[in-house]
Amino acid sequence: MSTPSDEVLILRIANGDRPAMATLFTRYRTPIFRFVLRIVHNETVAEDVNGDVFVEVWRQAATFEGRSAVSTWMFSIARFKALNQLRRRAEQELDEEKAGNIVDEADDPEVALAKKDKAAVLRQCLTKLTADHREIINLVYYQHKSVEEAAQIIGIPEATVKTRMFYARRKLSELLKERGIDRGWP
């Protein structure tokens, strides 16, 4: 039995097919959650946004025009919702309880040891990139999106994606070299 394509699933979802929605959800819940988490940096918020994405897919399936891949369309929805969530969070005031829960980011022995691990160092270096550069790295290297798909998701020209990738990789290499890792990209 072959697995239906994303396009077939969207057509079925547009007709109210709940099992098709369950299949699409199973296929994309983890990649979209990870993508959103890298934007919002909060698992609870990422879970909420992830759920909102799939509600939106359910509601808007009939409007999908096929001008891009279904996954590209879904990641675009996820990006839009994640960025809106960031805007809303930035507008909220920090109350005393939240201020008391802010973690001290000074290195403890466990963190110092983790920094020696290349993956941990890479993750730390990624946080030093601009938001635009992190977004490109996330889409291309973690979500395995093509330059064309990344351009569609973000809404920028492909040449801009390539330029951002170039500068993001260069900055990441510099940051890794500063931390004793000469080769950041295989």
N, C-alpha and C positions, 0 to 999 in steps of 0.2 A: 504494500500500500504506500503510495507516494504521499509526501507531505505537501499540502497546498501552498502555493506561493503567497507572498504577502499581498499581492494585488488581488488574488482570488479571495483571500480572507477579508480584505477591505470591502469588496463587492458583497460578500455574504453578510458582513457586519452592517453595511448600509441597509440591508433587508431585515435587520433585527436578529441575526443568527448569533445567539449567545455562545455556543460552542466555538464558533470562529473567533469570537472576541477572546475567549479563554485561551485559545491556541496562540493568538497574537500576543496576548499578555504574557504567557509563559515564555514565548520566544524573546521578548524585548524588555521584560521588567527589570532584569539585572543590568543590562547595558545602559538603559536609560537612567536607572537609579544611580549608577556609578558616574555617569555623565553629569547628572544634576548635582550629586554630592560634591564633585570637583568645583562646581560653581558656588554652591551655597555653604559648603563646609559645615554642615550640620545634618546628622543622620535623620533626625525627626522631621526636619523641614524637607529634606530630600524625599523621605517616604511620602509626605503629604503632596509634594509636587508630583512625584511619580504617579500617585493615584489620580491626581487632577489631569495628568497627561492622558491617561487611559479613559477617563470619563470624557475628555474632549474628543479623543479618537472615536469613541462610541457615538457621540453626538454629531460629529462632523464627517463621519465616514462617507456619507452620500455626497459631500462636497469635494471629495478628493478627486482631482482632475488627472492624475497620472503624469504631471509635468516633471516629476522627480520620483525617485524610489520611495516606497512607503516608509522605509526606515528614515530617509532624509526628512520627509514630511513630519514624522513623529519626533525626531531630534529637534527640528525647528520649533515644534510646539513646546517641547521640554525646555529648550533654551529660553524661549519667550517667557514661559511661566517661572522659570528659575530666576531670571533677571528681574521680573516683576516682584518676586518674593524678596529679593535683595533690596530693591527700592523700598518696599514696605517696611522691612526690618530696619533699614537705615533711618527711617522717619520716626520709629518708635523711640521713646526716651528710655534710657538705662535706669532702672530703679535700683534701690539699695540691695534688694535680695539678689538680683542678677549681678550686681557689682561684687557682692561677696562670693559669688560662685565663679568669678573669673580665675582661671588657672594661672599660677605663677609659671612663666615660661623660662625661668632660669634653668640651666642644665643641671639635672641631678645625675648621679652616677649611671643610672640605667640609660638615660638619654645620651650621655657622653659615650657610652659603649655602643649604642645604636648608631651613632654618627659614623662609627668606623665601618659600618655595613654600607656597601655601595648603594643598595636600594634605598636605604634610609637617607643617605646623603643626596641621592637623586631627588627623592621626594622633597627634601628640605630646599634644594636648589630650585625646584619648580615653583616653590612659593615666592621666590625672589624675582620671578619674571613678572612682567606686566600682565594685567588681566587678559588683554588681547592675545599676548603670546602664549599664556597658559591655555587659553581656549583653543588655539590652533593645535598645540601639542596634544591636548586632551582628545580633540576630534580625530586628528590624523594618526597619532601613535597609540592611543588607548582605545578609541572607538573604531579604529581602522577605516575611517572615512577617506575617500579620495579627495583630491584638491577641489574637484568640481562639486562634490557633495558638501564639503566644508563651506565652500563659497555660498552654496544655496542655503545651508542652515543658518549661517551668520548674516547673509544678505550683503555680501561684498564681492567685488570682482575676483576671479581666480588669480590674477596677477598679485593682488593684495595678499591673498592666502599664501602664495609662494614667497612673497617678500617677508611676511611675518614669520613663516617657517624658517627662512634663512636666518633672520636676526634672532629668533628664539633659540635655534640650535647653537648659534655662535655665542650668545650670552650664556646659555646653559653649559657649553664647553668651558667657557672662562670660569664660571662658578665652580664647576667640578674640578678644574685644574687647581684652583685656589685651595681646594680641600684635599688635594693629593691624588685625585683621580685624573689621569692624563687623557683617557679615552672615554668620553661620556656616551658616545653613540656608536653602536656596533657597525 
